[in-house]
Amino acid sequence: MWVHRSGEFYQERPVVIYEYQKDRDHQKPLEFYRDYKGILVTDGLQQYHLVDKKLPDVTNANCWAHARRDYADAVKAFKGPEKKHLKTSVAHKALLQIGKIYIEDGKAKVLPSPEDRYKYRQEKVLPLVEAYFAWVKAQNPVTILSEKTRDGLSYSINHERQLKTFLENGMVPIDNSVTERAIRPFTIGRADWHIIDTVHGAEASAVIYSLAETAKANNLKIYEYLKYLLEKIPEHMDETNLDFTDDLLPWSESLPDCCRR
């Protein structure tokens, strides 16, 4: 299941789209984003880098939450007597530096405009990012026993350009955590979905999750909104003109108050 979401700072009409595909072939995102112009905030999956290379109007920004993940796993591995070496470990030092980047970017996040965020990032966040990458490149992986720590260093080095993209545009978040949160209900529930064993069933579930998560993103009550759709859509089953759906969209001012939080 692929999940696409409008940007974290785009609040006017946020959209979450679940898209079922049988595999994670690189052609899938290429087809989905072929007419898109803008920046994609993603994890480090190679398919997204191919989108960046093959679609001239698309730029890939990588997620800093994924950049810290291997370091966090390395730190968790310190147990018992090993814990006394935790604070001197490369993984711990990496997390401290990324933490400082997040703290400063958190201050940028609450600023009122993309221009303000851009200026703050250039002044306060950029030096921290540059210092982090200089430090990463100074590490010698040969002397590091932790595989997860080496993976963390490699991730940062291999995705440096994409990890710096957020600094150049105030509308681009530092990570794709907002999309990760939209995925979570699906990942929690899929263990119970053994009855969904057909392509049509998977596609139907993608539609329902798209509606539910988009409703949530627009501050609607999911149950009330879906109930309203099921009541209103049958009234138009014989119509060929679909203009009536404009009044049913999650951001429509025509929705009844019972659907709103």
N, C-alpha and C positions, 0 to 999 in steps of 0.2 A: 504494500500500500504506500503510495506517494502522498505526501501532504504539502500543500502549497498555501501560504498565508500572506496577506498584505502586510506591509511593514509595521513595526511596532509603533512608530511615530505617526502613522497614517490613521487618524481617528475618525475621519468623516464617514467612511463606509467600509469598515473592515470586513474582509472576506476570508473564509477558510474553505479550501477545496480538498477533499479526499479523492484520490484517483487510484482505482485498482488497476494494476498491471501484473501479468504473470511473473515477470522477472524485473531485474534492475539494469536492463540493457541501456547503454548510453543514448540510444535513439529515442527513448521515452521522454526524457527532459528536453531533448532537442525539438521534438515534435510539439511539446506543450508550450515551449517558450519561443517558438520560431518567429512570432510577431511581437515579442516583448522588447521593450527598450528600457533599460535601467540596470539596477544592481540587485543581484541575488545573494542573500546571506544564507550560507549553507554550512554543513559539516565538510570534512575533507574528502568526501567521496569523489573519485576520479571522474565520474560522469559529469559532475558540475564543472570541472575544469575544462572538459571537452566542450561544454556549452559556451564557456568563456572564449575558447579558441575559435569555435566554428560559427558563432553568432556575433557579428561585429558590434551590435548594439547592446550586448549584455556583458556586464562586468561581474566577476565572482568575488564576493567578500566572504572570508572564512570566519567561523565562530570561535571566539576566545574561550568560551566554556569548554569546547572540545580541546582547545590548546592546553588547558590546565588538567584535563581528565587523567592522562597517564601519570602526571606528577602526583595527583591526589591518590591514585591507586598505589603508587610507589610508597607514599607516606603511610598509607594504611597497612602496608606490609611490615612495618617496623613493630615488632612485638617483643615482649620480655626484655632481656638484657640489651637488645639492639636499640631500644628506645633512647638510650643515653646518647646515641649518635644521630638522632633524628634532626636536631636543629643545625647540625653542621652538614647535613646531606644536601646534594645538588637539588633534589626534588623539593625539599623544604624551602631552599633559597629561591627556587623558581616560583613557587606558590606565593611567597612573600612579595616578589616583584609584580607578579600578575595581579595580586590583591591590591597593590598600590595603584595600578592602572585602572582597576575596577572602581576604586574609591573615587578617584578623580573624574572618571567618566560618569559616575553616578551623580556628581555635581553638575556635569554638563547636561545630563538627561532631563533635569527639572527646569532647564532654561526655556524661555518662552518661544524661541524661534530656531529654525535650523541654522540660521546665520550666527546666532549667539552660540549655539553648540559647536559649530565649526571653529569659531574664534577661540573659544575656551579650550577645545581639544588641541588646537595648534599651539597654544601657549603652555598648557599644563599637562596634557596627556601625551603629546608627541615626544617630548624629551624622555618620558618614562618608557615609552615603547622602544625608542631608539636605544636606550640604555639596556633594556632587556635583551634585544637582539644582539647587541655587542657582547653582552655577557654570555649568551647562548653559544655564539660562535667561538668564544674563548675556551669553552669546555672541551675536554678530551674524552670522547666516548670510550676509548680503550681502557681508561682507568676507572670507569663506572661499572660496578657489578650489577646494578639493578637494570633489568631489561626494560621495565616500564619507564624508568628515567631516561634511558637512551631513546625510547620511542617518543617521549615527550620532546626531547631536544630535536629529534629528526622531524617531528611534525611541525615544529616552529620554523625550522630552517627551510623545509620544503614548501611551506605555505606563507613565507614572509610577506610576499606582495599582497596576497589575499587578506592576511591578517591586518595589514596596514590600511586597507581600503576604507574602513569606517572613519579614518581621520580626515578624509577628503570630502566628506559629505555629511552635513548635520542631520539628514534624514535617515542615515544608516545606523542601526544599533550595533553595539559592540558584539552581540551574540544573537543567536536565534532561539533564545530560551522561550520566547512567546510562542513559537511554533512547536517547540518541544512540549510545552504545556498542552497545546491543542492535540498532540499525538497521544498523550498519556491515557485518556479515557479508552482509546482504542487498544493500546498495549495491555491495559489492565483487563479488559474484557475478552480479548481474543482466546484466552485459555478455556473459556466457557462456550466457544462458538463452534464446536465440532459439528453442529448440525448444518453450518454453512459450508457446504462442500461442492458448490458449483460456481462457475464464473458469474452467472446471473445473480446468485445470492451475494457474492462479494461486491459486485457492482451496485446492487441495491443497498447494501450496508454502507458503501461509500457515499451514496446520495444522502442517506439519513444522517450520517455523521457530518457531512458538509452542512446540512441544514441546521443541525443542533449546535455545532461549534460556531457557525456564523451568527446564529441567534445569540449565543452566549457572548460573543465578541461585541455585539451591538446592544448589550445590556437588556436582553429580552429574557422572559421566563420560558425556558425551553418547552416544557409541557404545554403551557397555554398557547404558545406560538404554533407548535405542531398541531394541536387540537384545532386551532383557528384555520390553519391551512386545510385540514381534512374536512372541515365544515364548508369552506368557501369554494375550494377547487371543484367539487362535484356540481356546483351550480353552473359551471361553465363547460361541462364536458362536451357539449355539442357545438361549441364555438371553434372557429378556425382562427380567429383573431386573438392573439395571446396578450394584447395590451393590458388586459385585466390583471396580469401577474405583476405589473408595476406597483400596484397597491398592496401586494402581498410580500414584497421584499422586506428583509429585516430592518431596513432604514426608512421604510415608508411612513410618512406622517399619518397615513390613513389607518394604521393598525390601531385596534382598540386598546384602551388603557390597561386592560387585564393582561395583555402580553408584555407590558413594560415592568421593569424592576422599580 
